[in-house]
Amino acid sequence: MNTKITGADLLAIGYKEGSILGLALEIATTKFEDKDRKEVLAVMKKARDYPENFLDDEIMEPLAKAMIEEVTTPKNETIPLIANPADYKIYGAEFIEEGATKQMNTAMKLPVTAAGALMPDAHQGYGLPIGGVLATKNAIIPYGVGVDIGCRMALTIFDIPEQHFHDNVAKFKRELIAQTKFGAGNGFKGKEKADHAVLDSKEFNLTPFIKQLHDRAYAQLGTSGGGNHFVEWGIIEFNEHDEMLNVDKGRYIALLSHSGSRGLGATIAGHYTKLAKELCKLPDEAKNLAYFDMNTAEGQEYWMAMNLAGDYASACHEVIHQKMINAIGGNVLAKVENHHNFAWKEIHNGEETIVHRKGATPAGKGVLGIIPGSMTAPGFLVRGKGDESSINSASHGAGRQMSRTAAIKNITKDQMHAVLKEHDVMLIGAGLDEAPMAYKDINTVMAAQTELVDIVAKFTPKMVRMADDGSRED
């Protein structure tokens, strides 16, 4: 099928005149000849809004790299890498792609690296691989944190029995649509806007650059992004009483959400990565791991901006969950939240380090976290074991086994609908690139990290909402 996509079509979805537009047009017109025009434009827009998600994609990788490489490279003296870096632990090595291990190998060569680990859901990213954990000595790496700063999982467990959901599906669907908003650039207007104490944070006055992001943050508060971000209803099952949460054995309705710091975090990431590259020139293979010394003004500024973005991401989830609690009713038994794409000050081998977890879940001893599967696969509420070899970390999900364009080219809508029906899952939005078959088997991933976490409860998705095309809703 001839898609007949033109440069004007790409300009209309956000591309700008220049070499990137030409590359995007070439890919759109030569690589997707047999695909529906709307589907191709959707994936091209998703690539424009979330280029980092396409770095492991055999078709879209050149375009993704070109867009990210618009960040300038510095011309000061190059900092040499370490010739013989320390070893690091890989969990589930047999199903981790070579690109991810190559990126981790490079990260281990940084002169500021103290230790590293690679989680079983790892795949190639930008700078540090997704699923990469890196402890550094008094240094912070913007692309070791990632673009979607403070991206997190949030879980609310209700005292509502499972049957109530099945008896009131229409209401749960109506409120899920009414109380959420998805897609890159999307936000609320006027009286729709939510309020939260995070908007009064003094860090918004940190610099003129941060201050000018306040209005956008206000508009997007309580919204979710595109890509693999979701808000979903499901059933969580406890096989025994959990003392920490004070939840009895049983099956309960639960709300699970996954999203991050929206435009605020993405803009902060781009700005400080560019600044880091200007101040810290590394060899080409490591240039996207440019770092700030924590003793510098720039390092402290990024640290505060990163934490602001993390607090904002948490506030977005709080707004979403409170809206849903108000709409559905019932008592809240427990709430659990954890985040990734962040850096923490932690003691490792007796010394304070900056631990970057890019797509990895904190799993210190006794720490609760949520590890999702896919829209049809179960997720797990877990408790960390505090394993030092993993730098107190675990996976942040199942991880992709199929690139986004490979999923679009090889999975049909009928196949995706069949899988949803088989698992009795209602889907609102999402494209073929988020099809369940594009992800690794979550049970295999969990089996590879039994020494890292204990499973507390199992979450089964029943109604999932995502952005229609990964960027903007119609």
C-alpha positions in Angstrom: 0.0 0.0 0.0 1.4 3.4 -1.0 1.3 5.7 2.0 1.8 8.8 -0.1 3.3 10.7 2.9 4.8 14.1 2.0 7.1 16.5 3.7 4.0 18.6 4.5 2.5 15.7 6.4 5.6 15.4 8.6 5.8 19.2 9.1 2.2 19.0 10.3 3.1 16.5 13.1 6.0 18.6 14.4 9.1 18.0 12.2 11.0 21.0 11.1 12.7 21.9 7.8 16.2 20.5 7.5 18.1 17.3 7.1 16.1 15.4 9.8 12.9 16.1 7.8 14.5 14.6 4.7 15.7 11.5 6.6 12.2 11.1 8.2 10.5 11.4 4.8 12.9 8.8 3.3 12.1 6.3 6.0 8.4 7.0 5.9 8.2 6.5 2.1 10.6 3.6 1.6 10.3 1.5 4.8 6.5 1.3 5.3 5.2 0.9 1.7 2.6 -1.7 2.8 1.4 0.0 5.9 -1.6 2.2 6.4 -0.9 6.0 6.2 -2.4 6.8 9.6 -0.3 4.1 11.3 2.9 5.4 9.6 2.3 9.0 10.6 1.6 7.8 14.2 4.9 6.1 14.5 6.7 9.0 12.8 5.2 11.3 15.4 6.1 9.0 18.2 9.7 8.9 17.0 9.8 12.7 16.9 8.4 13.0 20.4 10.3 10.1 22.0 13.4 9.5 19.9 15.1 7.7 22.8 12.5 4.9 22.5 13.7 4.1 19.0 17.5 3.8 19.5 17.2 0.0 19.5 15.0 0.0 16.4 16.5 -1.4 13.2 14.6 1.0 11.0 14.2 4.2 13.1 17.6 4.2 14.8 19.3 6.6 12.3 16.5 9.1 12.6 16.4 8.8 16.4 20.2 9.4 16.7 20.0 12.3 14.3 17.3 14.0 16.4 19.2 13.5 19.7 22.5 14.5 18.1 21.2 18.0 17.6 22.6 18.5 21.1 26.0 20.0 20.3 29.3 18.3 21.1 31.9 20.3 23.0 35.4 21.1 21.7 37.5 21.2 24.9 40.1 18.6 25.9 38.9 15.0 25.8 38.8 13.1 29.0 40.4 9.6 28.6 38.5 6.4 29.5 39.8 3.7 31.7 41.5 0.9 29.8 40.8 -1.9 32.2 37.4 -1.2 33.9 36.0 -3.3 36.8 33.6 -6.1 36.2 29.9 -5.8 36.8 27.0 -8.2 37.3 24.6 -9.0 34.5 21.2 -10.5 35.4 19.5 -12.5 32.7 22.5 -12.1 30.4 21.1 -14.8 28.0 18.3 -12.6 26.8 19.9 -9.1 26.9 20.9 -7.6 23.5 24.5 -6.9 22.6 23.8 -3.2 22.2 22.9 -2.8 25.9 26.0 -4.6 27.2 28.2 -2.6 24.9 26.8 0.6 26.3 27.2 -0.7 29.9 30.8 -1.7 29.1 31.5 1.9 28.0 29.9 3.3 31.1 32.2 1.2 33.3 35.2 2.9 31.6 34.3 6.4 32.9 37.0 7.7 35.3 34.2 8.5 37.8 32.6 5.0 37.8 32.6 3.1 41.1 30.4 0.1 40.2 27.7 -1.0 37.8 25.0 -3.7 37.1 22.7 -4.6 34.3 19.1 -5.7 35.0 17.3 -8.5 33.1 14.9 -6.2 31.2 17.9 -4.2 29.8 17.9 -2.9 26.2 19.8 -0.3 24.3 19.1 3.3 25.2 21.0 6.6 24.9 24.1 7.0 27.0 23.4 4.5 29.8 21.3 1.5 28.6 17.8 1.2 29.9 18.1 -1.3 32.8 21.6 0.0 33.6 22.6 0.9 37.1 25.8 3.0 37.6 27.4 4.2 40.8 29.7 7.1 40.4 32.2 9.0 42.6 30.9 12.6 43.2 29.6 12.9 39.6 26.1 13.0 38.0 25.3 12.1 34.4 22.2 13.6 32.9 21.8 10.8 30.3 22.5 8.3 33.1 19.3 9.6 34.6 17.5 9.8 31.3 15.0 12.0 29.5 11.9 11.2 31.5 13.3 12.2 34.8 11.6 10.5 37.8 9.4 8.2 35.7 7.5 6.1 38.2 5.0 3.5 39.1 2.1 4.2 41.5 -0.3 1.7 42.9 -3.5 2.3 45.0 -5.2 -0.8 46.5 -8.9 -0.4 47.3 -11.0 -2.4 49.8 -13.4 -3.1 46.9 -13.9 -6.8 46.0 -13.1 -8.1 42.5 -16.7 -8.8 41.5 -17.6 -5.1 41.9 -15.3 -4.3 39.0 -17.0 -6.9 36.7 -20.4 -5.6 37.7 -19.5 -2.0 37.0 -17.2 -2.1 34.0 -19.0 0.8 32.2 -18.5 3.1 35.2 -14.8 2.2 35.6 -14.2 2.8 31.9 -16.1 6.1 31.9 -14.1 7.4 34.8 -10.8 6.2 33.5 -11.4 8.2 30.3 -12.8 11.2 32.2 -10.0 11.5 34.8 -6.9 11.0 32.6 -5.2 12.7 29.7 -2.4 11.3 27.6 0.1 12.3 25.0 3.2 14.5 24.4 2.3 18.1 24.6 -1.2 17.5 26.1 -2.3 19.4 29.1 -5.3 20.9 30.9 -6.7 24.4 30.3 -8.5 26.9 32.5 -10.5 25.4 35.3 -9.4 21.9 34.3 -6.0 22.5 35.7 -5.1 20.7 38.9 -3.3 22.3 41.9 -0.6 20.8 44.1 2.0 22.0 46.5 4.8 21.1 44.1 3.9 24.1 42.0 5.0 26.3 44.9 8.4 24.7 45.2 11.2 27.2 45.6 13.3 25.2 43.0 11.1 26.7 40.3 13.0 30.0 41.0 16.3 28.2 40.8 17.2 29.8 37.4 15.4 31.8 34.7 15.5 28.6 32.6 13.7 26.6 35.2 11.3 29.4 36.1 10.0 29.7 32.5 8.9 26.0 32.7 6.4 26.6 35.5 3.4 27.4 33.3 3.9 24.3 31.2 4.3 22.2 34.4 1.0 23.7 35.7 -0.9 22.8 32.5 0.5 19.2 32.4 0.1 18.4 36.1 -2.0 15.2 36.4 -1.4 14.1 32.8 0.4 11.1 31.4 2.9 10.8 28.5 2.9 8.7 25.4 4.9 5.6 24.6 4.5 2.9 27.2 2.9 5.1 29.8 -0.5 3.9 31.1 -3.2 4.2 33.8 -5.0 0.9 34.3 -7.5 -1.0 36.5 -6.7 -4.5 37.6 -6.9 -7.1 40.3 -4.2 -7.5 42.8 -3.9 -10.8 44.7 -2.1 -11.3 48.1 -1.5 -15.0 49.0 -0.9 -14.1 52.6 -1.3 -11.2 55.0 1.3 -8.5 54.5 2.4 -6.9 57.7 4.1 -3.9 56.2 1.0 -2.8 54.2 -1.5 -4.3 56.6 -3.4 -6.0 53.7 -5.0 -9.4 54.3 -4.9 -12.3 52.0 -7.3 -11.9 49.1 -8.1 -10.3 45.7 -8.7 -6.5 45.5 -9.4 -3.9 42.9 -6.3 -1.7 42.3 -5.2 1.2 40.2 -1.8 1.2 38.6 -0.1 4.1 36.7 3.2 4.6 34.9 4.4 8.0 33.7 7.0 10.6 34.5 7.8 14.3 34.6 6.3 15.2 31.2 7.6 18.3 29.4 9.3 19.6 32.5 11.6 16.6 32.8 12.3 16.3 29.1 13.3 20.0 28.8 15.5 19.8 31.9 17.2 16.7 30.5 17.9 18.3 27.1 19.3 21.5 28.6 21.6 20.0 31.1 22.9 17.3 28.8 23.9 20.0 26.4 25.6 21.8 29.2 27.4 18.7 30.4 28.7 18.0 26.9 30.1 21.6 26.7 31.9 21.1 30.0 32.9 17.4 29.9 34.2 16.1 26.6 34.5 12.4 26.4 35.6 10.1 23.5 32.9 9.6 20.8 31.7 6.2 22.2 31.1 7.8 25.6 30.1 11.4 24.7 26.4 10.8 25.8 27.7 10.0 29.3 29.0 13.5 29.9 28.9 14.3 33.6 29.0 17.2 36.1 31.2 17.2 39.1 28.9 17.5 42.1 31.2 20.1 43.6 30.4 22.5 40.8 27.6 25.0 40.4 26.3 23.2 37.4 26.3 19.8 39.2 24.3 21.3 42.1 22.0 23.0 39.8 21.2 19.9 37.8 20.8 17.9 41.1 18.1 20.3 42.3 16.4 20.5 38.9 16.4 16.6 38.7 14.8 16.4 42.2 12.2 19.0 41.2 11.3 16.9 38.2 11.0 13.8 40.4 8.7 15.6 42.9 6.6 16.8 40.0 6.3 13.3 38.5 5.1 12.1 41.9 2.6 14.9 42.1 1.2 13.9 38.7 0.5 10.4 40.0 -1.0 11.8 43.2 -3.5 14.0 41.2 -4.5 11.1 38.9 -5.0 8.7 41.8 -6.9 11.2 43.9 -9.3 12.0 41.0 -9.9 8.2 40.6 -10.5 7.7 44.3 -13.0 10.5 44.3 -14.8 9.1 41.2 -14.9 5.4 42.2 -15.2 5.6 46.0 -14.2 2.9 48.4 -11.5 3.0 51.1 -7.8 2.9 50.3 -6.0 0.0 51.9 -2.5 0.9 50.8 -0.5 2.9 48.4 3.0 2.0 46.9 5.2 4.1 44.7 8.6 3.8 43.3 10.6 5.6 40.6 13.4 5.1 38.1 15.3 7.4 35.7 16.8 9.1 38.7 20.0 9.4 40.8 20.3 8.8 44.5 23.1 9.5 47.1 23.8 6.0 48.5 26.6 4.3 50.4 28.3 1.6 48.3 31.3 -0.4 49.5 31.6 2.0 52.4 31.7 5.2 50.3 29.0 7.7 49.3 28.2 7.4 45.6 25.7 8.8 43.1 23.6 5.8 42.0 22.0 6.2 38.6 19.1 3.9 37.9 18.0 4.3 34.3 15.0 2.0 33.9 15.8 0.1 37.1 13.8 -0.2 40.3 15.3 0.6 43.8 15.4 -2.7 45.7 17.2 -2.0 49.0 16.4 -4.4 51.8 12.7 -4.1 52.7 12.0 -1.5 50.0 8.6 -2.0 48.1 8.4 -1.6 44.4 6.2 -2.4 41.4 7.5 -4.2 38.3 4.9 -4.3 35.5 4.7 -6.8 32.6 2.6 -5.7 29.6 -1.0 -4.8 29.0 -1.9 -8.5 29.2 0.9 -9.8 31.4 0.9 -9.6 35.2 2.8 -7.1 37.2 4.3 -7.7 40.6 4.5 -5.9 43.9 7.9 -6.7 45.2 10.1 -6.2 48.3 13.8 -5.7 47.8 16.4 -7.9 49.3 19.2 -5.4 49.3 21.6 -7.3 47.0 25.0 -5.4 46.8 25.9 -6.9 43.4 22.9 -5.3 41.8 23.6 -2.0 43.7 20.3 -2.6 45.5 18.3 -2.6 42.2 15.9 -4.7 40.1 14.3 -4.5 36.7 11.6 -1.8 36.0 9.5 -4.0 33.8 9.6 -6.9 31.3 11.7 -5.0 28.7 11.2 -5.0 25.0 12.1 -8.1 22.9 10.8 -6.4 19.6 11.6 -2.9 18.4 8.7 -0.5 17.9 8.8 -0.6 14.1 9.3 -4.4 14.1 6.2 -4.7 16.2 4.2 -2.4 13.8 5.5 -4.4 10.7 5.0 -7.9 12.2 2.0 -7.7 14.5 -1.5 -7.1 13.1 -4.4 -5.5 14.8 -6.3 -8.8 14.7 -3.5 -10.6 16.5 -3.3 -7.9 19.1 -7.1 -7.9 19.6 -7.0 -11.7 19.9 -4.4 -11.6 22.7 -6.4 -8.9 24.5 -9.6 -11.0 24.3 -7.7 -14.1 25.5 -6.6 -12.3 28.6 -10.0 -10.5 29.1 -8.3 -7.0 28.9 -10.1 -3.9 27.7 -7.7 -1.5 25.9 -8.4 2.2 25.5 -5.8 3.7 23.1 -2.3 2.3 22.4 -0.7 1.3 19.1 0.7 -1.9 17.7 4.2 -0.9 19.0 2.8 -1.5 22.6 1.4 -4.9 21.7 2.0 -7.5 24.4 4.0 -9.7 22.0 6.6 -6.9 21.7 7.7 -7.5 25.3 9.8 -10.1 27.0 8.1 -12.7 29.2 7.8 -11.1 32.6 8.0 -14.4 34.3 11.4 -15.1 32.7 12.5 -11.7 33.8 11.3 -12.3 37.4 13.0 -15.7 37.4 16.3 -14.0 36.6 16.1 -11.7 39.7 15.0 -14.0 42.5 18.1 -13.0 44.5 17.1 -9.3 44.1 13.4 -9.2 45.2 10.6 -11.2 46.8 7.2 -11.2 45.3 4.5 -9.7 47.7 1.5 -9.7 45.4 0.5 -10.2 41.8 -1.4 -7.6 39.7 -3.5 -8.6 36.7 -4.5 -5.8 34.3 -8.2 -5.7 33.3 -8.7 -2.2 31.8 -5.7 -0.3 30.3 -5.6 3.3 29.0 -2.6 4.6 26.9 -2.1 7.3 24.4 -3.7 6.5 21.1 -0.6 7.0 19.0 2.1 7.4 21.7 2.0 11.2 21.4 -1.4 12.9 21.1 -5.0 11.9 21.3 -7.5 12.7 18.6 
